[in-house]
Amino acid sequence: MESDVEIIWLKRLCIGENKAYEKLYSDYFFPLSSFAIKYLENKETAEEVVQDVFFEFWKKKAYFDNIIALKTYFYRSVRNRCLDILRHNKVKEKYLKEQSQRDQSIFFLHAILEEEVFLSLKKAIDELPGMMKEVYHLSLIGYDNSKIATILNISLDSVKSYKKRGKKLLKSKLKNLLYLLVLFYLN
């Protein structure tokens, strides 16, 4: 049975008196946090949940007939928020796991595709005639036109000419690869 002091305190709480609210907070924060920890197994998150429930209560200024109804409200609210967090975490974990698997599959496919493109390009370059092949090999390594001209002891215009003619030959040899790349990236 509730004492007269508890009934007066509850009425003061329900009308929004700050001192009554402070007493509620000091009396129930620890037990509600301990209760939340049993669900969440994380002290900081459990305390945040309890603080959120207290804040919502303060905003609503709900009315309760007795202490048991008040306690029921708080324990039920804390439990529901904990369950919401647990559900959200499960959904989040599932999403991250699926995303990770998808990313690994995409990475794997991209790595294969990149290697296949490089091999096809290298094979096509190896089939180019004499000096054209040399110009493209040096270009693949990363040399610019002037450095290629110096290494091969030819003019800069010759390098550009070999690249231009080689580009036409490579386009015709690699056109099927281009269609494959477009299809892959559209998917």
CNS distance restraints for C-alpha pairs under 8 A (distance, minus, plus):
assign (resid   2 and name CA) (resid   6 and name CA) 6.12 0.50 0.50
assign (resid   2 and name CA) (resid   7 and name CA) 6.73 0.50 0.50
assign (resid   2 and name CA) (resid  66 and name CA) 7.82 0.50 0.50
assign (resid   2 and name CA) (resid  67 and name CA) 7.54 0.50 0.50
assign (resid   3 and name CA) (resid   7 and name CA) 6.42 0.50 0.50
assign (resid   4 and name CA) (resid   8 and name CA) 6.17 0.50 0.50
assign (resid   5 and name CA) (resid   9 and name CA) 6.05 0.50 0.50
assign (resid   6 and name CA) (resid  10 and name CA) 6.01 0.50 0.50
assign (resid   6 and name CA) (resid  67 and name CA) 7.63 0.50 0.50
assign (resid   7 and name CA) (resid  11 and name CA) 6.26 0.50 0.50
assign (resid   7 and name CA) (resid  66 and name CA) 7.18 0.50 0.50
assign (resid   7 and name CA) (resid  67 and name CA) 7.93 0.50 0.50
assign (resid   8 and name CA) (resid  12 and name CA) 6.20 0.50 0.50
assign (resid   9 and name CA) (resid  13 and name CA) 6.05 0.50 0.50
assign (resid   9 and name CA) (resid  20 and name CA) 6.15 0.50 0.50
assign (resid  10 and name CA) (resid  14 and name CA) 6.13 0.50 0.50
assign (resid  10 and name CA) (resid  20 and name CA) 7.63 0.50 0.50
assign (resid  10 and name CA) (resid  64 and name CA) 7.49 0.50 0.50
assign (resid  10 and name CA) (resid  66 and name CA) 7.27 0.50 0.50
assign (resid  10 and name CA) (resid  67 and name CA) 7.15 0.50 0.50
assign (resid  11 and name CA) (resid  15 and name CA) 6.43 0.50 0.50
assign (resid  12 and name CA) (resid  16 and name CA) 6.50 0.50 0.50
assign (resid  12 and name CA) (resid  17 and name CA) 5.55 0.50 0.50
assign (resid  12 and name CA) (resid  20 and name CA) 6.07 0.50 0.50
assign (resid  13 and name CA) (resid  17 and name CA) 5.53 0.50 0.50
assign (resid  13 and name CA) (resid  18 and name CA) 7.66 0.50 0.50
assign (resid  13 and name CA) (resid  20 and name CA) 4.96 0.50 0.50
assign (resid  13 and name CA) (resid  21 and name CA) 5.77 0.50 0.50
assign (resid  14 and name CA) (resid  61 and name CA) 5.85 0.50 0.50
assign (resid  14 and name CA) (resid  62 and name CA) 6.04 0.50 0.50
assign (resid  14 and name CA) (resid  63 and name CA) 5.04 0.50 0.50
assign (resid  14 and name CA) (resid  64 and name CA) 6.99 0.50 0.50
assign (resid  15 and name CA) (resid  61 and name CA) 6.69 0.50 0.50
assign (resid  15 and name CA) (resid  63 and name CA) 7.85 0.50 0.50
assign (resid  16 and name CA) (resid  20 and name CA) 7.67 0.50 0.50
assign (resid  16 and name CA) (resid  21 and name CA) 7.16 0.50 0.50
assign (resid  16 and name CA) (resid  58 and name CA) 7.27 0.50 0.50
assign (resid  16 and name CA) (resid  61 and name CA) 6.09 0.50 0.50
assign (resid  17 and name CA) (resid  21 and name CA) 6.36 0.50 0.50
assign (resid  18 and name CA) (resid  22 and name CA) 6.13 0.50 0.50
assign (resid  19 and name CA) (resid  23 and name CA) 6.32 0.50 0.50
assign (resid  20 and name CA) (resid  24 and name CA) 6.30 0.50 0.50
assign (resid  21 and name CA) (resid  25 and name CA) 6.19 0.50 0.50
assign (resid  21 and name CA) (resid  58 and name CA) 7.81 0.50 0.50
assign (resid  22 and name CA) (resid  26 and name CA) 6.13 0.50 0.50
assign (resid  23 and name CA) (resid  27 and name CA) 5.93 0.50 0.50
assign (resid  24 and name CA) (resid  28 and name CA) 5.90 0.50 0.50
assign (resid  24 and name CA) (resid  29 and name CA) 7.87 0.50 0.50
assign (resid  25 and name CA) (resid  29 and name CA) 5.32 0.50 0.50
assign (resid  25 and name CA) (resid  54 and name CA) 7.46 0.50 0.50
assign (resid  26 and name CA) (resid  30 and name CA) 7.71 0.50 0.50
assign (resid  28 and name CA) (resid  32 and name CA) 5.95 0.50 0.50
assign (resid  29 and name CA) (resid  33 and name CA) 6.00 0.50 0.50
assign (resid  29 and name CA) (resid  50 and name CA) 6.87 0.50 0.50
assign (resid  29 and name CA) (resid  51 and name CA) 7.92 0.50 0.50
assign (resid  30 and name CA) (resid  34 and name CA) 6.14 0.50 0.50
assign (resid  31 and name CA) (resid  35 and name CA) 6.16 0.50 0.50
assign (resid  32 and name CA) (resid  36 and name CA) 6.17 0.50 0.50
assign (resid  32 and name CA) (resid  50 and name CA) 6.45 0.50 0.50
assign (resid  32 and name CA) (resid  74 and name CA) 7.76 0.50 0.50
assign (resid  32 and name CA) (resid  75 and name CA) 6.83 0.50 0.50
assign (resid  32 and name CA) (resid  78 and name CA) 7.28 0.50 0.50
assign (resid  33 and name CA) (resid  37 and name CA) 6.15 0.50 0.50
assign (resid  33 and name CA) (resid  43 and name CA) 7.56 0.50 0.50
assign (resid  33 and name CA) (resid  46 and name CA) 5.63 0.50 0.50
assign (resid  33 and name CA) (resid  47 and name CA) 5.35 0.50 0.50
assign (resid  33 and name CA) (resid  49 and name CA) 8.00 0.50 0.50
assign (resid  33 and name CA) (resid  50 and name CA) 6.08 0.50 0.50
assign (resid  34 and name CA) (resid  38 and name CA) 6.69 0.50 0.50
assign (resid  34 and name CA) (resid  46 and name CA) 7.77 0.50 0.50
assign (resid  35 and name CA) (resid  39 and name CA) 7.33 0.50 0.50
assign (resid  35 and name CA) (resid  75 and name CA) 7.95 0.50 0.50
assign (resid  36 and name CA) (resid  40 and name CA) 6.22 0.50 0.50
assign (resid  36 and name CA) (resid  41 and name CA) 7.94 0.50 0.50
assign (resid  36 and name CA) (resid  46 and name CA) 5.03 0.50 0.50
assign (resid  36 and name CA) (resid  47 and name CA) 7.63 0.50 0.50
assign (resid  36 and name CA) (resid  49 and name CA) 7.56 0.50 0.50
assign (resid  36 and name CA) (resid  50 and name CA) 7.57 0.50 0.50
assign (resid  36 and name CA) (resid  78 and name CA) 6.51 0.50 0.50
assign (resid  36 and name CA) (resid  79 and name CA) 6.76 0.50 0.50
assign (resid  36 and name CA) (resid  82 and name CA) 6.62 0.50 0.50
assign (resid  37 and name CA) (resid  41 and name CA) 4.78 0.50 0.50
assign (resid  37 and name CA) (resid  42 and name CA) 5.81 0.50 0.50
assign (resid  37 and name CA) (resid  43 and name CA) 5.86 0.50 0.50
assign (resid  37 and name CA) (resid  46 and name CA) 5.33 0.50 0.50
assign (resid  39 and name CA) (resid  79 and name CA) 7.75 0.50 0.50
assign (resid  39 and name CA) (resid  82 and name CA) 6.34 0.50 0.50
assign (resid  39 and name CA) (resid  83 and name CA) 7.59 0.50 0.50
assign (resid  40 and name CA) (resid  45 and name CA) 7.23 0.50 0.50
assign (resid  40 and name CA) (resid  46 and name CA) 6.40 0.50 0.50
assign (resid  40 and name CA) (resid  82 and name CA) 6.51 0.50 0.50
assign (resid  40 and name CA) (resid  86 and name CA) 7.26 0.50 0.50
assign (resid  41 and name CA) (resid  46 and name CA) 7.77 0.50 0.50
assign (resid  42 and name CA) (resid  46 and name CA) 6.05 0.50 0.50
assign (resid  43 and name CA) (resid  47 and name CA) 6.10 0.50 0.50
assign (resid  44 and name CA) (resid  48 and name CA) 6.22 0.50 0.50
assign (resid  45 and name CA) (resid  49 and name CA) 6.23 0.50 0.50
assign (resid  46 and name CA) (resid  50 and name CA) 6.40 0.50 0.50
assign (resid  46 and name CA) (resid  82 and name CA) 7.71 0.50 0.50
assign (resid  47 and name CA) (resid  51 and name CA) 6.12 0.50 0.50
assign (resid  48 and name CA) (resid  52 and name CA) 6.09 0.50 0.50
assign (resid  49 and name CA) (resid  53 and name CA) 6.28 0.50 0.50
assign (resid  49 and name CA) (resid  78 and name CA) 6.55 0.50 0.50
assign (resid  49 and name CA) (resid  81 and name CA) 6.67 0.50 0.50
assign (resid  49 and name CA) (resid  82 and name CA) 7.14 0.50 0.50
assign (resid  50 and name CA) (resid  54 and name CA) 6.21 0.50 0.50
assign (resid  50 and name CA) (resid  78 and name CA) 6.22 0.50 0.50
assign (resid  51 and name CA) (resid  55 and name CA) 6.10 0.50 0.50
assign (resid  52 and name CA) (resid  56 and name CA) 6.14 0.50 0.50
assign (resid  53 and name CA) (resid  57 and name CA) 6.14 0.50 0.50
assign (resid  53 and name CA) (resid  74 and name CA) 7.18 0.50 0.50
assign (resid  53 and name CA) (resid  77 and name CA) 6.60 0.50 0.50
assign (resid  53 and name CA) (resid  78 and name CA) 6.56 0.50 0.50
assign (resid  54 and name CA) (resid  58 and name CA) 6.15 0.50 0.50
assign (resid  55 and name CA) (resid  59 and name CA) 6.18 0.50 0.50
assign (resid  56 and name CA) (resid  60 and name CA) 6.15 0.50 0.50
assign (resid  57 and name CA) (resid  61 and name CA) 6.03 0.50 0.50
assign (resid  57 and name CA) (resid  62 and name CA) 6.66 0.50 0.50
assign (resid  58 and name CA) (resid  62 and name CA) 7.98 0.50 0.50
assign (resid  64 and name CA) (resid  69 and name CA) 6.16 0.50 0.50
assign (resid  64 and name CA) (resid  70 and name CA) 5.94 0.50 0.50
assign (resid  65 and name CA) (resid  69 and name CA) 6.87 0.50 0.50
assign (resid  66 and name CA) (resid  70 and name CA) 6.55 0.50 0.50
assign (resid  67 and name CA) (resid  71 and name CA) 6.12 0.50 0.50
assign (resid  68 and name CA) (resid  72 and name CA) 5.98 0.50 0.50
assign (resid  69 and name CA) (resid  73 and name CA) 6.10 0.50 0.50
assign (resid  70 and name CA) (resid  74 and name CA) 6.40 0.50 0.50
assign (resid  71 and name CA) (resid  75 and name CA) 6.11 0.50 0.50
assign (resid  72 and name CA) (resid  76 and name CA) 5.85 0.50 0.50
assign (resid  73 and name CA) (resid  77 and name CA) 5.95 0.50 0.50
assign (resid  74 and name CA) (resid  78 and name CA) 6.06 0.50 0.50
assign (resid  75 and name CA) (resid  79 and name CA) 6.05 0.50 0.50
assign (resid  76 and name CA) (resid  80 and name CA) 6.07 0.50 0.50
assign (resid  77 and name CA) (resid  81 and name CA) 6.21 0.50 0.50
assign (resid  78 and name CA) (resid  82 and name CA) 6.14 0.50 0.50
assign (resid  79 and name CA) (resid  83 and name CA) 6.18 0.50 0.50
assign (resid  80 and name CA) (resid  84 and name CA) 6.14 0.50 0.50
assign (resid  81 and name CA) (resid  85 and name CA) 6.23 0.50 0.50
assign (resid  82 and name CA) (resid  86 and name CA) 6.22 0.50 0.50
assign (resid  83 and name CA) (resid  87 and name CA) 6.08 0.50 0.50
assign (resid  84 and name CA) (resid  88 and name CA) 6.03 0.50 0.50
assign (resid  85 and name CA) (resid  89 and name CA) 6.02 0.50 0.50
assign (resid  86 and name CA) (resid  90 and name CA) 6.22 0.50 0.50
assign (resid  87 and name CA) (resid  91 and name CA) 6.27 0.50 0.50
assign (resid  88 and name CA) (resid  92 and name CA) 6.01 0.50 0.50
assign (resid  89 and name CA) (resid  93 and name CA) 5.95 0.50 0.50
assign (resid  90 and name CA) (resid  94 and name CA) 6.08 0.50 0.50
assign (resid  91 and name CA) (resid  95 and name CA) 6.09 0.50 0.50
assign (resid  92 and name CA) (resid  96 and name CA) 6.08 0.50 0.50
assign (resid  93 and name CA) (resid  97 and name CA) 6.00 0.50 0.50
assign (resid  94 and name CA) (resid  98 and name CA) 6.11 0.50 0.50
assign (resid  95 and name CA) (resid  99 and name CA) 5.93 0.50 0.50
assign (resid  96 and name CA) (resid 100 and name CA) 5.92 0.50 0.50
assign (resid  97 and name CA) (resid 101 and name CA) 6.21 0.50 0.50
assign (resid  98 and name CA) (resid 102 and name CA) 6.06 0.50 0.50
assign (resid  99 and name CA) (resid 103 and name CA) 5.93 0.50 0.50
assign (resid 100 and name CA) (resid 104 and name CA) 6.07 0.50 0.50
assign (resid 101 and name CA) (resid 105 and name CA) 6.22 0.50 0.50
assign (resid 102 and name CA) (resid 106 and name CA) 6.15 0.50 0.50
assign (resid 103 and name CA) (resid 107 and name CA) 5.93 0.50 0.50
assign (resid 104 and name CA) (resid 108 and name CA) 6.02 0.50 0.50
assign (resid 105 and name CA) (resid 109 and name CA) 6.19 0.50 0.50
assign (resid 106 and name CA) (resid 110 and name CA) 6.01 0.50 0.50
assign (resid 107 and name CA) (resid 111 and name CA) 6.00 0.50 0.50
assign (resid 108 and name CA) (resid 112 and name CA) 6.25 0.50 0.50
assign (resid 109 and name CA) (resid 113 and name CA) 6.02 0.50 0.50
assign (resid 110 and name CA) (resid 114 and name CA) 5.90 0.50 0.50
assign (resid 111 and name CA) (resid 115 and name CA) 6.24 0.50 0.50
assign (resid 112 and name CA) (resid 116 and name CA) 6.11 0.50 0.50
assign (resid 113 and name CA) (resid 117 and name CA) 6.03 0.50 0.50
assign (resid 114 and name CA) (resid 118 and name CA) 6.13 0.50 0.50
assign (resid 115 and name CA) (resid 119 and name CA) 6.07 0.50 0.50
assign (resid 116 and name CA) (resid 120 and name CA) 6.05 0.50 0.50
assign (resid 117 and name CA) (resid 121 and name CA) 6.01 0.50 0.50
assign (resid 117 and name CA) (resid 177 and name CA) 7.41 0.50 0.50
assign (resid 118 and name CA) (resid 122 and name CA) 5.99 0.50 0.50
assign (resid 119 and name CA) (resid 123 and name CA) 6.02 0.50 0.50
assign (resid 120 and name CA) (resid 124 and name CA) 6.11 0.50 0.50
assign (resid 120 and name CA) (resid 174 and name CA) 7.62 0.50 0.50
assign (resid 121 and name CA) (resid 125 and name CA) 6.09 0.50 0.50
assign (resid 121 and name CA) (resid 170 and name CA) 7.99 0.50 0.50
assign (resid 121 and name CA) (resid 174 and name CA) 7.43 0.50 0.50
assign (resid 122 and name CA) (resid 126 and name CA) 6.08 0.50 0.50
assign (resid 123 and name CA) (resid 127 and name CA) 6.45 0.50 0.50
assign (resid 124 and name CA) (resid 128 and name CA) 6.76 0.50 0.50
assign (resid 124 and name CA) (resid 170 and name CA) 6.44 0.50 0.50
assign (resid 124 and name CA) (resid 173 and name CA) 6.60 0.50 0.50
assign (resid 124 and name CA) (resid 174 and name CA) 7.47 0.50 0.50
assign (resid 125 and name CA) (resid 133 and name CA) 5.75 0.50 0.50
assign (resid 125 and name CA) (resid 136 and name CA) 6.74 0.50 0.50
assign (resid 125 and name CA) (resid 137 and name CA) 7.35 0.50 0.50
assign (resid 125 and name CA) (resid 170 and name CA) 7.23 0.50 0.50
assign (resid 126 and name CA) (resid 133 and name CA) 6.16 0.50 0.50
assign (resid 127 and name CA) (resid 133 and name CA) 7.43 0.50 0.50
assign (resid 128 and name CA) (resid 132 and name CA) 6.13 0.50 0.50
assign (resid 128 and name CA) (resid 133 and name CA) 5.03 0.50 0.50
assign (resid 128 and name CA) (resid 166 and name CA) 7.15 0.50 0.50
assign (resid 128 and name CA) (resid 169 and name CA) 7.74 0.50 0.50
assign (resid 129 and name CA) (resid 133 and name CA) 5.89 0.50 0.50
assign (resid 130 and name CA) (resid 134 and name CA) 6.70 0.50 0.50
assign (resid 131 and name CA) (resid 135 and name CA) 6.20 0.50 0.50
assign (resid 131 and name CA) (resid 162 and name CA) 7.42 0.50 0.50
assign (resid 132 and name CA) (resid 136 and name CA) 6.31 0.50 0.50
assign (resid 132 and name CA) (resid 162 and name CA) 5.16 0.50 0.50
assign (resid 132 and name CA) (resid 163 and name CA) 6.81 0.50 0.50
assign (resid 132 and name CA) (resid 166 and name CA) 6.14 0.50 0.50
assign (resid 133 and name CA) (resid 137 and name CA) 6.13 0.50 0.50
assign (resid 134 and name CA) (resid 138 and name CA) 6.26 0.50 0.50
assign (resid 135 and name CA) (resid 139 and name CA) 6.13 0.50 0.50
assign (resid 135 and name CA) (resid 148 and name CA) 6.61 0.50 0.50
assign (resid 135 and name CA) (resid 159 and name CA) 6.68 0.50 0.50
assign (resid 135 and name CA) (resid 162 and name CA) 7.06 0.50 0.50
assign (resid 135 and name CA) (resid 163 and name CA) 7.06 0.50 0.50
assign (resid 136 and name CA) (resid 140 and name CA) 6.08 0.50 0.50
assign (resid 136 and name CA) (resid 163 and name CA) 7.06 0.50 0.50
assign (resid 136 and name CA) (resid 166 and name CA) 7.96 0.50 0.50
assign (resid 137 and name CA) (resid 141 and name CA) 6.48 0.50 0.50
assign (resid 138 and name CA) (resid 142 and name CA) 6.59 0.50 0.50
assign (resid 138 and name CA) (resid 143 and name CA) 5.81 0.50 0.50
assign (resid 138 and name CA) (resid 148 and name CA) 6.46 0.50 0.50
assign (resid 139 and name CA) (resid 143 and name CA) 5.14 0.50 0.50
assign (resid 139 and name CA) (resid 144 and name CA) 6.57 0.50 0.50
assign (resid 139 and name CA) (resid 145 and name CA) 7.68 0.50 0.50
assign (resid 139 and name CA) (resid 148 and name CA) 7.43 0.50 0.50
assign (resid 143 and name CA) (resid 147 and name CA) 5.94 0.50 0.50
assign (resid 143 and name CA) (resid 148 and name CA) 6.20 0.50 0.50
assign (resid 144 and name CA) (resid 148 and name CA) 6.27 0.50 0.50
assign (resid 145 and name CA) (resid 149 and name CA) 6.17 0.50 0.50
assign (resid 145 and name CA) (resid 156 and name CA) 6.51 0.50 0.50
assign (resid 145 and name CA) (resid 159 and name CA) 6.38 0.50 0.50
assign (resid 145 and name CA) (resid 160 and name CA) 7.26 0.50 0.50
assign (resid 146 and name CA) (resid 150 and name CA) 6.32 0.50 0.50
assign (resid 146 and name CA) (resid 156 and name CA) 5.93 0.50 0.50
assign (resid 147 and name CA) (resid 151 and name CA) 6.15 0.50 0.50
assign (resid 148 and name CA) (resid 152 and name CA) 6.03 0.50 0.50
assign (resid 148 and name CA) (resid 159 and name CA) 7.19 0.50 0.50
assign (resid 149 and name CA) (resid 153 and name CA) 5.57 0.50 0.50
assign (resid 149 and name CA) (resid 154 and name CA) 4.92 0.50 0.50
assign (resid 149 and name CA) (resid 155 and name CA) 5.56 0.50 0.50
assign (resid 149 and name CA) (resid 156 and name CA) 5.41 0.50 0.50
assign (resid 149 and name CA) (resid 158 and name CA) 7.83 0.50 0.50
assign (resid 149 and name CA) (resid 159 and name CA) 6.18 0.50 0.50
assign (resid 150 and name CA) (resid 154 and name CA) 6.67 0.50 0.50
assign (resid 150 and name CA) (resid 155 and name CA) 7.90 0.50 0.50
assign (resid 154 and name CA) (resid 158 and name CA) 6.42 0.50 0.50
assign (resid 154 and name CA) (resid 159 and name CA) 7.21 0.50 0.50
assign (resid 155 and name CA) (resid 159 and name CA) 6.57 0.50 0.50
assign (resid 156 and name CA) (resid 160 and name CA) 6.41 0.50 0.50
assign (resid 157 and name CA) (resid 161 and name CA) 6.08 0.50 0.50
assign (resid 158 and name CA) (resid 162 and name CA) 6.06 0.50 0.50
assign (resid 159 and name CA) (resid 163 and name CA) 6.16 0.50 0.50
assign (resid 160 and name CA) (resid 164 and name CA) 6.10 0.50 0.50
assign (resid 161 and name CA) (resid 165 and name CA) 6.23 0.50 0.50
assign (resid 162 and name CA) (resid 166 and name CA) 5.79 0.50 0.50
assign (resid 163 and name CA) (resid 167 and name CA) 5.86 0.50 0.50
assign (resid 164 and name CA) (resid 168 and name CA) 6.70 0.50 0.50
assign (resid 165 and name CA) (resid 169 and name CA) 6.56 0.50 0.50
assign (resid 166 and name CA) (resid 170 and name CA) 6.00 0.50 0.50
assign (resid 167 and name CA) (resid 171 and name CA) 6.02 0.50 0.50
assign (resid 168 and name CA) (resid 172 and name CA) 6.51 0.50 0.50
assign (resid 169 and name CA) (resid 173 and name CA) 6.29 0.50 0.50
assign (resid 170 and name CA) (resid 174 and name CA) 5.83 0.50 0.50
assign (resid 171 and name CA) (resid 175 and name CA) 5.68 0.50 0.50
assign (resid 174 and name CA) (resid 178 and name CA) 6.38 0.50 0.50
assign (resid 175 and name CA) (resid 179 and name CA) 6.55 0.50 0.50
assign (resid 176 and name CA) (resid 180 and name CA) 6.35 0.50 0.50
assign (resid 177 and name CA) (resid 181 and name CA) 6.19 0.50 0.50
assign (resid 178 and name CA) (resid 182 and name CA) 6.26 0.50 0.50
assign (resid 179 and name CA) (resid 183 and name CA) 6.19 0.50 0.50
assign (resid 180 and name CA) (resid 184 and name CA) 6.08 0.50 0.50
assign (resid 181 and name CA) (resid 185 and name CA) 6.21 0.50 0.50
assign (resid 182 and name CA) (resid 186 and name CA) 6.11 0.50 0.50
assign (resid 183 and name CA) (resid 187 and name CA) 6.36 0.50 0.50
